[in-house]
């Protein structure tokens, strides 16, 4: 079994987000991931509450998988910073391919400064 993965992407700006997140979930599940998706959350909470819930979901996962439109979403941008701050692995889903992003540690970065 692969890692537990949280999916991050635009929701409020995409009227078809349910289908997009469902498709992404199926791709990840077929690859062996256990998936947590914010698209299953009910409508009606304030943005701050959704972010709090999503942070808790991220805390339960080893990797955060970002959809192609993540960078246009303030919530997904917040999730990127949260994932980095909490040491989660970062990956991007393009089509059916999961691409992991590698960050350098501080000591590794000093070699390139």
C-alpha positions as CSV (number, residue, x, y, z in Angstrom):
1,X,0.0,0.0,0.0
2,X,1.3,3.4,-0.9
3,X,1.0,6.5,1.2
4,X,-2.1,8.3,2.4
5,X,-2.6,11.3,0.1
6,X,-4.5,14.5,0.4
7,X,-5.7,16.1,-2.9
8,X,-5.4,19.9,-3.2
9,X,-6.8,22.0,-6.0
10,X,-9.2,24.8,-6.9
11,X,-12.7,24.2,-5.6
12,X,-14.7,27.5,-5.2
13,X,-13.6,28.8,-8.7
14,X,-14.5,25.5,-10.4
15,X,-18.2,24.5,-10.8
16,X,-17.1,21.0,-11.8
17,X,-14.7,20.4,-8.9
18,X,-16.6,17.3,-7.7
19,X,-15.8,15.5,-10.9
20,X,-12.2,16.7,-11.0
21,X,-11.5,15.6,-7.5
22,X,-13.4,12.3,-8.1
23,X,-11.3,11.6,-11.2
24,X,-8.1,12.4,-9.3
25,X,-9.1,10.2,-6.4
26,X,-9.7,7.3,-8.8
27,X,-6.3,7.7,-10.4
28,X,-4.6,7.7,-7.0
29,X,-6.6,4.8,-5.6
30,X,-5.7,2.7,-8.7
31,X,-2.1,3.4,-7.9
32,X,-2.5,2.2,-4.4
33,X,-2.9,5.5,-2.4
34,X,-5.4,5.9,0.4
35,X,-7.0,9.3,-0.5
36,X,-8.5,12.2,1.5
37,X,-10.3,14.8,-0.6
38,X,-11.7,18.1,0.5
39,X,-14.4,17.8,-2.2
40,X,-16.4,15.6,0.1
41,X,-16.8,18.3,2.7
42,X,-20.3,19.8,3.0
43,X,-21.2,23.2,1.7
44,X,-21.9,26.1,4.2
45,X,-18.7,26.6,6.3
46,X,-16.6,29.8,6.2
47,X,-13.3,29.5,4.3
48,X,-11.4,29.7,7.6
49,X,-13.2,26.6,8.9
50,X,-12.5,24.7,5.6
51,X,-8.8,25.5,6.0
52,X,-8.8,24.2,9.5
53,X,-10.5,20.9,8.5
54,X,-8.1,20.5,5.5
55,X,-5.1,21.1,7.8
56,X,-6.3,18.2,10.0
57,X,-6.8,16.1,6.9
58,X,-3.2,16.9,5.7
59,X,-1.9,16.0,9.2
60,X,-3.3,12.5,8.7
61,X,-1.5,12.0,5.3
62,X,2.1,11.5,4.2
63,X,1.8,13.3,0.9
64,X,-0.2,16.2,-0.5
65,X,-1.0,15.8,-4.2
66,X,-1.6,19.1,-6.1
67,X,-3.9,19.2,-9.1
68,X,-2.8,21.4,-12.1
69,X,-5.0,24.3,-11.1
70,X,-3.8,24.5,-7.5
71,X,-1.9,27.8,-8.0
72,X,-5.1,29.8,-8.7
73,X,-6.7,28.8,-5.5
74,X,-6.0,30.7,-2.3
75,X,-7.0,27.6,-0.3
76,X,-4.7,25.3,-2.2
77,X,-1.8,27.9,-1.9
78,X,-2.4,27.8,1.9
79,X,-2.3,24.0,1.8
80,X,1.0,24.1,-0.1
81,X,2.6,26.3,2.6
82,X,1.0,24.2,5.3
83,X,2.3,21.0,3.7
84,X,5.8,22.4,3.4
85,X,5.8,23.8,7.0
86,X,4.7,20.4,8.4
87,X,7.2,18.4,6.3
88,X,4.8,16.6,4.1
89,X,5.9,15.2,0.7
90,X,4.7,17.3,-2.2
91,X,3.5,15.7,-5.5
92,X,1.7,17.0,-8.6
93,X,-0.9,15.0,-10.5
94,X,-0.7,15.5,-14.3
95,X,-3.1,13.2,-16.1
96,X,-2.4,9.8,-14.5
97,X,1.1,10.6,-13.4
98,X,2.2,11.5,-9.9
99,X,5.4,13.5,-9.9
100,X,7.1,14.0,-6.5
101,X,8.8,17.3,-5.8
102,X,12.1,17.2,-4.0
103,X,13.1,19.9,-1.6
104,X,16.7,20.5,-0.4
105,X,17.5,20.5,3.3
106,X,19.1,23.6,4.7
107,X,22.5,21.9,4.7
108,X,22.1,20.8,1.0
109,X,20.9,24.2,0.0
110,X,24.1,25.8,1.5
111,X,26.1,23.8,-1.1
112,X,24.4,25.8,-3.8
113,X,24.4,29.2,-2.2
